[in-house]
Amino acid sequence: MNELKELYLAFVRIGAVTFGGGYAMLPILERDLVDKRGWTTTEDLMDYFAIGQCTPGIIALNVSTFIGHKRKGTAGALAATIGFLTCPILIILIISAFLTNFADLAVVKDAFAGIRVCVCVLILQAVLKLWKKAIPDKTALALYLVIFLVTVFSSLLLFRVPAAVLVIAAGVFGVLFRTAKEGNKA
């Protein structure tokens, strides 16, 4: 029971300070869950983000569910998920009660402009951290460039390649590449 309480409280704290969505929270999660608590590894956290990106729902919420499940099964998943949701729901309820009255004030618009800049920096920080871990060799760099180009060019064309298709294709490529690499060793 203590570990479930610890999961809940840890994710209450994370949910309370997470601004800007899933990628902006990556440094916060890594500091708290990898460095401080040792509940997961950076590699596993990146895998959770990849899976969280491909599954329905909010990336950050999916990650909290995965980590809770890793720690204490279904009960841990529920504790972490509910913990993560507690503060954002309360904050959103409070903001929604007052936002319509204050949204047009210059100070509120200026605050949101500053928050957007901060969120961009947090996302960039997460991207740079992911880059260092996710692009370890020339093969990964080549895969990155292919996916990047497909993403850029598909946005210019009449159709877009869904993110899930790109992730699945990259996963299949990773399996095929590893299989071929191990086959060459034998």
PyMOL commands that place a pseudoatom at each C-alpha (Angstrom):
pseudoatom trace, name=CA, resn=MET, resi=1, chain=A, elem=C, hetatm=0, pos=[0.000, 0.000, 0.000]
pseudoatom trace, name=CA, resn=ASN, resi=2, chain=A, elem=C, hetatm=0, pos=[2.879, 2.386, 0.766]
pseudoatom trace, name=CA, resn=GLU, resi=3, chain=A, elem=C, hetatm=0, pos=[4.319, 1.954, -2.723]
pseudoatom trace, name=CA, resn=LEU, resi=4, chain=A, elem=C, hetatm=0, pos=[0.928, 2.744, -4.287]
pseudoatom trace, name=CA, resn=LYS, resi=5, chain=A, elem=C, hetatm=0, pos=[0.730, 5.876, -2.148]
pseudoatom trace, name=CA, resn=GLU, resi=6, chain=A, elem=C, hetatm=0, pos=[4.274, 6.772, -3.185]
pseudoatom trace, name=CA, resn=LEU, resi=7, chain=A, elem=C, hetatm=0, pos=[3.357, 6.284, -6.869]
pseudoatom trace, name=CA, resn=TYR, resi=8, chain=A, elem=C, hetatm=0, pos=[0.256, 8.443, -6.461]
pseudoatom trace, name=CA, resn=LEU, resi=9, chain=A, elem=C, hetatm=0, pos=[2.113, 11.265, -4.664]
pseudoatom trace, name=CA, resn=ALA, resi=10, chain=A, elem=C, hetatm=0, pos=[5.070, 11.193, -7.072]
pseudoatom trace, name=CA, resn=PHE, resi=11, chain=A, elem=C, hetatm=0, pos=[2.755, 11.621, -10.038]
pseudoatom trace, name=CA, resn=VAL, resi=12, chain=A, elem=C, hetatm=0, pos=[0.689, 14.279, -8.240]
pseudoatom trace, name=CA, resn=ARG, resi=13, chain=A, elem=C, hetatm=0, pos=[3.902, 16.308, -7.976]
pseudoatom trace, name=CA, resn=ILE, resi=14, chain=A, elem=C, hetatm=0, pos=[4.846, 15.632, -11.590]
pseudoatom trace, name=CA, resn=GLY, resi=15, chain=A, elem=C, hetatm=0, pos=[1.348, 16.481, -12.816]
pseudoatom trace, name=CA, resn=ALA, resi=16, chain=A, elem=C, hetatm=0, pos=[1.421, 19.724, -10.858]
pseudoatom trace, name=CA, resn=VAL, resi=17, chain=A, elem=C, hetatm=0, pos=[4.580, 21.027, -12.526]
pseudoatom trace, name=CA, resn=THR, resi=18, chain=A, elem=C, hetatm=0, pos=[4.229, 19.628, -16.018]
pseudoatom trace, name=CA, resn=PHE, resi=19, chain=A, elem=C, hetatm=0, pos=[3.518, 22.308, -18.571]
pseudoatom trace, name=CA, resn=GLY, resi=20, chain=A, elem=C, hetatm=0, pos=[3.638, 22.066, -22.336]
pseudoatom trace, name=CA, resn=GLY, resi=21, chain=A, elem=C, hetatm=0, pos=[2.684, 18.480, -22.961]
pseudoatom trace, name=CA, resn=GLY, resi=22, chain=A, elem=C, hetatm=0, pos=[4.527, 15.197, -23.202]
pseudoatom trace, name=CA, resn=TYR, resi=23, chain=A, elem=C, hetatm=0, pos=[7.859, 16.201, -24.712]
pseudoatom trace, name=CA, resn=ALA, resi=24, chain=A, elem=C, hetatm=0, pos=[8.224, 19.275, -22.528]
pseudoatom trace, name=CA, resn=MET, resi=25, chain=A, elem=C, hetatm=0, pos=[7.892, 17.042, -19.476]
pseudoatom trace, name=CA, resn=LEU, resi=26, chain=A, elem=C, hetatm=0, pos=[10.611, 14.574, -20.528]
pseudoatom trace, name=CA, resn=PRO, resi=27, chain=A, elem=C, hetatm=0, pos=[13.382, 16.359, -18.568]
pseudoatom trace, name=CA, resn=ILE, resi=28, chain=A, elem=C, hetatm=0, pos=[11.156, 16.504, -15.471]
pseudoatom trace, name=CA, resn=LEU, resi=29, chain=A, elem=C, hetatm=0, pos=[10.300, 12.807, -15.706]
pseudoatom trace, name=CA, resn=GLU, resi=30, chain=A, elem=C, hetatm=0, pos=[13.893, 11.806, -16.316]
pseudoatom trace, name=CA, resn=ARG, resi=31, chain=A, elem=C, hetatm=0, pos=[15.150, 13.816, -13.344]
pseudoatom trace, name=CA, resn=ASP, resi=32, chain=A, elem=C, hetatm=0, pos=[12.476, 12.495, -10.983]
pseudoatom trace, name=CA, resn=LEU, resi=33, chain=A, elem=C, hetatm=0, pos=[11.891, 8.920, -12.144]
pseudoatom trace, name=CA, resn=VAL, resi=34, chain=A, elem=C, hetatm=0, pos=[15.302, 7.932, -13.534]
pseudoatom trace, name=CA, resn=ASP, resi=35, chain=A, elem=C, hetatm=0, pos=[17.841, 9.984, -11.591]
pseudoatom trace, name=CA, resn=LYS, resi=36, chain=A, elem=C, hetatm=0, pos=[16.108, 10.521, -8.250]
pseudoatom trace, name=CA, resn=ARG, resi=37, chain=A, elem=C, hetatm=0, pos=[13.950, 7.412, -7.763]
pseudoatom trace, name=CA, resn=GLY, resi=38, chain=A, elem=C, hetatm=0, pos=[15.531, 4.863, -10.102]
pseudoatom trace, name=CA, resn=TRP, resi=39, chain=A, elem=C, hetatm=0, pos=[12.077, 3.599, -11.097]
pseudoatom trace, name=CA, resn=THR, resi=40, chain=A, elem=C, hetatm=0, pos=[13.005, 3.326, -14.771]
pseudoatom trace, name=CA, resn=THR, resi=41, chain=A, elem=C, hetatm=0, pos=[15.898, 3.874, -17.165]
pseudoatom trace, name=CA, resn=THR, resi=42, chain=A, elem=C, hetatm=0, pos=[16.316, 6.617, -19.737]
pseudoatom trace, name=CA, resn=GLU, resi=43, chain=A, elem=C, hetatm=0, pos=[16.014, 4.013, -22.488]
pseudoatom trace, name=CA, resn=ASP, resi=44, chain=A, elem=C, hetatm=0, pos=[12.755, 2.641, -21.058]
pseudoatom trace, name=CA, resn=LEU, resi=45, chain=A, elem=C, hetatm=0, pos=[11.432, 6.176, -20.626]
pseudoatom trace, name=CA, resn=MET, resi=46, chain=A, elem=C, hetatm=0, pos=[12.133, 6.874, -24.299]
pseudoatom trace, name=CA, resn=ASP, resi=47, chain=A, elem=C, hetatm=0, pos=[10.350, 3.638, -25.214]
pseudoatom trace, name=CA, resn=TYR, resi=48, chain=A, elem=C, hetatm=0, pos=[7.348, 4.679, -23.101]
pseudoatom trace, name=CA, resn=PHE, resi=49, chain=A, elem=C, hetatm=0, pos=[7.284, 8.011, -24.930]
pseudoatom trace, name=CA, resn=ALA, resi=50, chain=A, elem=C, hetatm=0, pos=[7.373, 6.247, -28.302]
pseudoatom trace, name=CA, resn=ILE, resi=51, chain=A, elem=C, hetatm=0, pos=[4.530, 3.923, -27.303]
pseudoatom trace, name=CA, resn=GLY, resi=52, chain=A, elem=C, hetatm=0, pos=[2.651, 6.806, -25.663]
pseudoatom trace, name=CA, resn=GLN, resi=53, chain=A, elem=C, hetatm=0, pos=[2.895, 8.757, -28.912]
pseudoatom trace, name=CA, resn=CYS, resi=54, chain=A, elem=C, hetatm=0, pos=[1.311, 5.888, -30.861]
pseudoatom trace, name=CA, resn=THR, resi=55, chain=A, elem=C, hetatm=0, pos=[-1.501, 5.096, -28.451]
pseudoatom trace, name=CA, resn=PRO, resi=56, chain=A, elem=C, hetatm=0, pos=[-4.647, 7.132, -27.877]
pseudoatom trace, name=CA, resn=GLY, resi=57, chain=A, elem=C, hetatm=0, pos=[-4.501, 9.769, -25.190]
pseudoatom trace, name=CA, resn=ILE, resi=58, chain=A, elem=C, hetatm=0, pos=[-2.011, 12.169, -23.710]
pseudoatom trace, name=CA, resn=ILE, resi=59, chain=A, elem=C, hetatm=0, pos=[1.637, 11.081, -23.938]
pseudoatom trace, name=CA, resn=ALA, resi=60, chain=A, elem=C, hetatm=0, pos=[2.417, 12.132, -20.366]
pseudoatom trace, name=CA, resn=LEU, resi=61, chain=A, elem=C, hetatm=0, pos=[-0.588, 10.279, -19.014]
pseudoatom trace, name=CA, resn=ASN, resi=62, chain=A, elem=C, hetatm=0, pos=[0.300, 7.148, -20.971]
pseudoatom trace, name=CA, resn=VAL, resi=63, chain=A, elem=C, hetatm=0, pos=[3.864, 7.293, -19.646]
pseudoatom trace, name=CA, resn=SER, resi=64, chain=A, elem=C, hetatm=0, pos=[2.652, 7.601, -16.046]
pseudoatom trace, name=CA, resn=THR, resi=65, chain=A, elem=C, hetatm=0, pos=[0.402, 4.592, -16.608]
pseudoatom trace, name=CA, resn=PHE, resi=66, chain=A, elem=C, hetatm=0, pos=[3.267, 2.523, -18.060]
pseudoatom trace, name=CA, resn=ILE, resi=67, chain=A, elem=C, hetatm=0, pos=[5.599, 3.371, -15.186]
pseudoatom trace, name=CA, resn=GLY, resi=68, chain=A, elem=C, hetatm=0, pos=[2.931, 2.697, -12.569]
pseudoatom trace, name=CA, resn=HIS, resi=69, chain=A, elem=C, hetatm=0, pos=[2.229, -0.668, -14.194]
pseudoatom trace, name=CA, resn=LYS, resi=70, chain=A, elem=C, hetatm=0, pos=[5.938, -1.506, -14.272]
pseudoatom trace, name=CA, resn=ARG, resi=71, chain=A, elem=C, hetatm=0, pos=[6.175, -0.793, -10.531]
pseudoatom trace, name=CA, resn=LYS, resi=72, chain=A, elem=C, hetatm=0, pos=[2.967, -2.381, -9.161]
pseudoatom trace, name=CA, resn=GLY, resi=73, chain=A, elem=C, hetatm=0, pos=[0.872, -3.856, -11.970]
pseudoatom trace, name=CA, resn=THR, resi=74, chain=A, elem=C, hetatm=0, pos=[-2.694, -2.688, -12.574]
pseudoatom trace, name=CA, resn=ALA, resi=75, chain=A, elem=C, hetatm=0, pos=[-3.018, -1.067, -9.136]
pseudoatom trace, name=CA, resn=GLY, resi=76, chain=A, elem=C, hetatm=0, pos=[0.208, 0.866, -9.773]
pseudoatom trace, name=CA, resn=ALA, resi=77, chain=A, elem=C, hetatm=0, pos=[-1.021, 1.954, -13.197]
pseudoatom trace, name=CA, resn=LEU, resi=78, chain=A, elem=C, hetatm=0, pos=[-4.220, 3.299, -11.638]
pseudoatom trace, name=CA, resn=ALA, resi=79, chain=A, elem=C, hetatm=0, pos=[-2.383, 5.023, -8.782]
pseudoatom trace, name=CA, resn=ALA, resi=80, chain=A, elem=C, hetatm=0, pos=[0.096, 6.722, -11.129]
pseudoatom trace, name=CA, resn=THR, resi=81, chain=A, elem=C, hetatm=0, pos=[-2.600, 7.691, -13.640]
pseudoatom trace, name=CA, resn=ILE, resi=82, chain=A, elem=C, hetatm=0, pos=[-4.948, 9.147, -11.033]
pseudoatom trace, name=CA, resn=GLY, resi=83, chain=A, elem=C, hetatm=0, pos=[-2.002, 10.881, -9.371]
pseudoatom trace, name=CA, resn=PHE, resi=84, chain=A, elem=C, hetatm=0, pos=[-0.920, 12.462, -12.635]
pseudoatom trace, name=CA, resn=LEU, resi=85, chain=A, elem=C, hetatm=0, pos=[-4.470, 13.657, -13.376]
pseudoatom trace, name=CA, resn=THR, resi=86, chain=A, elem=C, hetatm=0, pos=[-5.248, 15.122, -9.939]
pseudoatom trace, name=CA, resn=CYS, resi=87, chain=A, elem=C, hetatm=0, pos=[-3.553, 18.536, -10.189]
pseudoatom trace, name=CA, resn=PRO, resi=88, chain=A, elem=C, hetatm=0, pos=[-4.183, 19.219, -13.889]
pseudoatom trace, name=CA, resn=ILE, resi=89, chain=A, elem=C, hetatm=0, pos=[-7.912, 18.570, -13.457]
pseudoatom trace, name=CA, resn=LEU, resi=90, chain=A, elem=C, hetatm=0, pos=[-8.098, 20.865, -10.442]
pseudoatom trace, name=CA, resn=ILE, resi=91, chain=A, elem=C, hetatm=0, pos=[-6.040, 23.557, -12.172]
pseudoatom trace, name=CA, resn=ILE, resi=92, chain=A, elem=C, hetatm=0, pos=[-8.103, 23.337, -15.373]
pseudoatom trace, name=CA, resn=LEU, resi=93, chain=A, elem=C, hetatm=0, pos=[-11.331, 23.613, -13.392]
pseudoatom trace, name=CA, resn=ILE, resi=94, chain=A, elem=C, hetatm=0, pos=[-10.077, 26.719, -11.610]
pseudoatom trace, name=CA, resn=ILE, resi=95, chain=A, elem=C, hetatm=0, pos=[-8.710, 28.325, -14.783]
pseudoatom trace, name=CA, resn=SER, resi=96, chain=A, elem=C, hetatm=0, pos=[-11.857, 27.581, -16.773]
pseudoatom trace, name=CA, resn=ALA, resi=97, chain=A, elem=C, hetatm=0, pos=[-13.955, 29.256, -14.095]
pseudoatom trace, name=CA, resn=PHE, resi=98, chain=A, elem=C, hetatm=0, pos=[-11.965, 32.484, -14.443]
pseudoatom trace, name=CA, resn=LEU, resi=99, chain=A, elem=C, hetatm=0, pos=[-10.394, 32.453, -17.919]
pseudoatom trace, name=CA, resn=THR, resi=100, chain=A, elem=C, hetatm=0, pos=[-13.387, 33.727, -19.846]
pseudoatom trace, name=CA, resn=ASN, resi=101, chain=A, elem=C, hetatm=0, pos=[-13.478, 36.771, -17.578]
pseudoatom trace, name=CA, resn=PHE, resi=102, chain=A, elem=C, hetatm=0, pos=[-9.770, 37.550, -17.953]
pseudoatom trace, name=CA, resn=ALA, resi=103, chain=A, elem=C, hetatm=0, pos=[-8.672, 36.120, -21.332]
pseudoatom trace, name=CA, resn=ASP, resi=104, chain=A, elem=C, hetatm=0, pos=[-8.783, 39.489, -23.067]
pseudoatom trace, name=CA, resn=LEU, resi=105, chain=A, elem=C, hetatm=0, pos=[-6.639, 41.297, -20.505]
pseudoatom trace, name=CA, resn=ALA, resi=106, chain=A, elem=C, hetatm=0, pos=[-3.234, 42.351, -21.849]
pseudoatom trace, name=CA, resn=VAL, resi=107, chain=A, elem=C, hetatm=0, pos=[-1.425, 40.902, -18.830]
pseudoatom trace, name=CA, resn=VAL, resi=108, chain=A, elem=C, hetatm=0, pos=[-3.025, 37.477, -19.401]
pseudoatom trace, name=CA, resn=LYS, resi=109, chain=A, elem=C, hetatm=0, pos=[-2.138, 37.548, -23.122]
pseudoatom trace, name=CA, resn=ASP, resi=110, chain=A, elem=C, hetatm=0, pos=[1.445, 38.540, -22.240]
pseudoatom trace, name=CA, resn=ALA, resi=111, chain=A, elem=C, hetatm=0, pos=[1.674, 35.752, -19.661]
pseudoatom trace, name=CA, resn=PHE, resi=112, chain=A, elem=C, hetatm=0, pos=[0.509, 33.173, -22.215]
pseudoatom trace, name=CA, resn=ALA, resi=113, chain=A, elem=C, hetatm=0, pos=[3.023, 34.510, -24.766]
pseudoatom trace, name=CA, resn=GLY, resi=114, chain=A, elem=C, hetatm=0, pos=[5.806, 34.010, -22.206]
pseudoatom trace, name=CA, resn=ILE, resi=115, chain=A, elem=C, hetatm=0, pos=[4.549, 30.544, -21.297]
pseudoatom trace, name=CA, resn=ARG, resi=116, chain=A, elem=C, hetatm=0, pos=[4.535, 29.530, -24.995]
pseudoatom trace, name=CA, resn=VAL, resi=117, chain=A, elem=C, hetatm=0, pos=[8.199, 30.559, -25.296]
pseudoatom trace, name=CA, resn=CYS, resi=118, chain=A, elem=C, hetatm=0, pos=[9.097, 28.557, -22.191]
pseudoatom trace, name=CA, resn=VAL, resi=119, chain=A, elem=C, hetatm=0, pos=[7.236, 25.514, -23.490]
pseudoatom trace, name=CA, resn=CYS, resi=120, chain=A, elem=C, hetatm=0, pos=[9.135, 25.725, -26.794]
pseudoatom trace, name=CA, resn=VAL, resi=121, chain=A, elem=C, hetatm=0, pos=[12.438, 25.749, -24.897]
pseudoatom trace, name=CA, resn=LEU, resi=122, chain=A, elem=C, hetatm=0, pos=[11.369, 22.736, -22.802]
pseudoatom trace, name=CA, resn=ILE, resi=123, chain=A, elem=C, hetatm=0, pos=[10.375, 20.840, -25.954]
pseudoatom trace, name=CA, resn=LEU, resi=124, chain=A, elem=C, hetatm=0, pos=[13.683, 21.727, -27.637]
pseudoatom trace, name=CA, resn=GLN, resi=125, chain=A, elem=C, hetatm=0, pos=[15.552, 20.505, -24.560]
pseudoatom trace, name=CA, resn=ALA, resi=126, chain=A, elem=C, hetatm=0, pos=[13.649, 17.209, -24.734]
pseudoatom trace, name=CA, resn=VAL, resi=127, chain=A, elem=C, hetatm=0, pos=[14.352, 16.862, -28.458]
pseudoatom trace, name=CA, resn=LEU, resi=128, chain=A, elem=C, hetatm=0, pos=[18.088, 17.404, -27.930]
pseudoatom trace, name=CA, resn=LYS, resi=129, chain=A, elem=C, hetatm=0, pos=[18.134, 14.853, -25.118]
pseudoatom trace, name=CA, resn=LEU, resi=130, chain=A, elem=C, hetatm=0, pos=[16.205, 12.341, -27.243]
pseudoatom trace, name=CA, resn=TRP, resi=131, chain=A, elem=C, hetatm=0, pos=[18.532, 13.001, -30.170]
pseudoatom trace, name=CA, resn=LYS, resi=132, chain=A, elem=C, hetatm=0, pos=[21.616, 12.045, -28.137]
pseudoatom trace, name=CA, resn=LYS, resi=133, chain=A, elem=C, hetatm=0, pos=[20.065, 8.729, -27.063]
pseudoatom trace, name=CA, resn=ALA, resi=134, chain=A, elem=C, hetatm=0, pos=[18.074, 7.841, -30.190]
pseudoatom trace, name=CA, resn=ILE, resi=135, chain=A, elem=C, hetatm=0, pos=[20.703, 8.514, -32.890]
pseudoatom trace, name=CA, resn=PRO, resi=136, chain=A, elem=C, hetatm=0, pos=[23.687, 6.414, -31.764]
pseudoatom trace, name=CA, resn=ASP, resi=137, chain=A, elem=C, hetatm=0, pos=[25.009, 5.448, -35.213]
pseudoatom trace, name=CA, resn=LYS, resi=138, chain=A, elem=C, hetatm=0, pos=[24.842, 6.066, -38.973]
pseudoatom trace, name=CA, resn=THR, resi=139, chain=A, elem=C, hetatm=0, pos=[21.984, 3.627, -39.483]
pseudoatom trace, name=CA, resn=ALA, resi=140, chain=A, elem=C, hetatm=0, pos=[19.798, 5.450, -36.945]
pseudoatom trace, name=CA, resn=LEU, resi=141, chain=A, elem=C, hetatm=0, pos=[20.763, 8.765, -38.543]
pseudoatom trace, name=CA, resn=ALA, resi=142, chain=A, elem=C, hetatm=0, pos=[19.764, 7.434, -41.985]
pseudoatom trace, name=CA, resn=LEU, resi=143, chain=A, elem=C, hetatm=0, pos=[16.425, 6.211, -40.598]
pseudoatom trace, name=CA, resn=TYR, resi=144, chain=A, elem=C, hetatm=0, pos=[15.903, 9.611, -38.969]
pseudoatom trace, name=CA, resn=LEU, resi=145, chain=A, elem=C, hetatm=0, pos=[16.576, 11.421, -42.250]
pseudoatom trace, name=CA, resn=VAL, resi=146, chain=A, elem=C, hetatm=0, pos=[14.190, 9.169, -44.191]
pseudoatom trace, name=CA, resn=ILE, resi=147, chain=A, elem=C, hetatm=0, pos=[11.382, 9.657, -41.663]
pseudoatom trace, name=CA, resn=PHE, resi=148, chain=A, elem=C, hetatm=0, pos=[12.077, 13.388, -41.481]
pseudoatom trace, name=CA, resn=LEU, resi=149, chain=A, elem=C, hetatm=0, pos=[11.931, 13.729, -45.273]
pseudoatom trace, name=CA, resn=VAL, resi=150, chain=A, elem=C, hetatm=0, pos=[8.756, 11.631, -45.527]
pseudoatom trace, name=CA, resn=THR, resi=151, chain=A, elem=C, hetatm=0, pos=[7.167, 13.824, -42.852]
pseudoatom trace, name=CA, resn=VAL, resi=152, chain=A, elem=C, hetatm=0, pos=[8.211, 17.078, -44.521]
pseudoatom trace, name=CA, resn=PHE, resi=153, chain=A, elem=C, hetatm=0, pos=[7.236, 16.017, -48.035]
pseudoatom trace, name=CA, resn=SER, resi=154, chain=A, elem=C, hetatm=0, pos=[3.979, 14.362, -47.021]
pseudoatom trace, name=CA, resn=SER, resi=155, chain=A, elem=C, hetatm=0, pos=[2.867, 17.642, -45.467]
pseudoatom trace, name=CA, resn=LEU, resi=156, chain=A, elem=C, hetatm=0, pos=[3.452, 19.276, -48.859]
pseudoatom trace, name=CA, resn=LEU, resi=157, chain=A, elem=C, hetatm=0, pos=[1.512, 16.591, -50.737]
pseudoatom trace, name=CA, resn=LEU, resi=158, chain=A, elem=C, hetatm=0, pos=[-2.202, 15.930, -50.800]
pseudoatom trace, name=CA, resn=PHE, resi=159, chain=A, elem=C, hetatm=0, pos=[-1.907, 13.192, -48.192]
pseudoatom trace, name=CA, resn=ARG, resi=160, chain=A, elem=C, hetatm=0, pos=[-0.116, 12.899, -44.888]
pseudoatom trace, name=CA, resn=VAL, resi=161, chain=A, elem=C, hetatm=0, pos=[1.573, 9.792, -43.604]
pseudoatom trace, name=CA, resn=PRO, resi=162, chain=A, elem=C, hetatm=0, pos=[0.122, 9.180, -40.133]
pseudoatom trace, name=CA, resn=ALA, resi=163, chain=A, elem=C, hetatm=0, pos=[2.592, 9.239, -37.237]
pseudoatom trace, name=CA, resn=ALA, resi=164, chain=A, elem=C, hetatm=0, pos=[1.549, 5.716, -36.237]
pseudoatom trace, name=CA, resn=VAL, resi=165, chain=A, elem=C, hetatm=0, pos=[2.501, 4.415, -39.706]
pseudoatom trace, name=CA, resn=LEU, resi=166, chain=A, elem=C, hetatm=0, pos=[5.927, 6.050, -39.425]
pseudoatom trace, name=CA, resn=VAL, resi=167, chain=A, elem=C, hetatm=0, pos=[6.501, 4.618, -35.964]
pseudoatom trace, name=CA, resn=ILE, resi=168, chain=A, elem=C, hetatm=0, pos=[5.438, 1.111, -37.019]
pseudoatom trace, name=CA, resn=ALA, resi=169, chain=A, elem=C, hetatm=0, pos=[7.604, 1.310, -40.149]
pseudoatom trace, name=CA, resn=ALA, resi=170, chain=A, elem=C, hetatm=0, pos=[10.588, 2.454, -38.066]
pseudoatom trace, name=CA, resn=GLY, resi=171, chain=A, elem=C, hetatm=0, pos=[9.985, -0.396, -35.622]
pseudoatom trace, name=CA, resn=VAL, resi=172, chain=A, elem=C, hetatm=0, pos=[9.817, -2.939, -38.439]
pseudoatom trace, name=CA, resn=PHE, resi=173, chain=A, elem=C, hetatm=0, pos=[13.005, -1.478, -39.922]
pseudoatom trace, name=CA, resn=GLY, resi=174, chain=A, elem=C, hetatm=0, pos=[14.723, -1.747, -36.534]
pseudoatom trace, name=CA, resn=VAL, resi=175, chain=A, elem=C, hetatm=0, pos=[13.767, -5.419, -36.193]
pseudoatom trace, name=CA, resn=LEU, resi=176, chain=A, elem=C, hetatm=0, pos=[14.795, -6.227, -39.774]
pseudoatom trace, name=CA, resn=PHE, resi=177, chain=A, elem=C, hetatm=0, pos=[18.077, -4.358, -39.421]
pseudoatom trace, name=CA, resn=ARG, resi=178, chain=A, elem=C, hetatm=0, pos=[18.971, -6.101, -36.163]
pseudoatom trace, name=CA, resn=THR, resi=179, chain=A, elem=C, hetatm=0, pos=[18.020, -9.504, -37.625]
pseudoatom trace, name=CA, resn=ALA, resi=180, chain=A, elem=C, hetatm=0, pos=[20.193, -8.866, -40.699]
pseudoatom trace, name=CA, resn=LYS, resi=181, chain=A, elem=C, hetatm=0, pos=[23.058, -7.597, -38.538]
pseudoatom trace, name=CA, resn=GLU, resi=182, chain=A, elem=C, hetatm=0, pos=[22.923, -10.670, -36.274]
pseudoatom trace, name=CA, resn=GLY, resi=183, chain=A, elem=C, hetatm=0, pos=[22.657, -12.928, -39.339]
pseudoatom trace, name=CA, resn=ASN, resi=184, chain=A, elem=C, hetatm=0, pos=[25.896, -11.433, -40.704]
pseudoatom trace, name=CA, resn=LYS, resi=185, chain=A, elem=C, hetatm=0, pos=[27.677, -12.187, -37.405]
pseudoatom trace, name=CA, resn=ALA, resi=186, chain=A, elem=C, hetatm=0, pos=[26.776, -15.873, -37.557]
for i in range(1, 186): cmd.bond("trace and resi %d" % i, "trace and resi %d" % (i + 1))
show_as sticks, trace
zoom trace
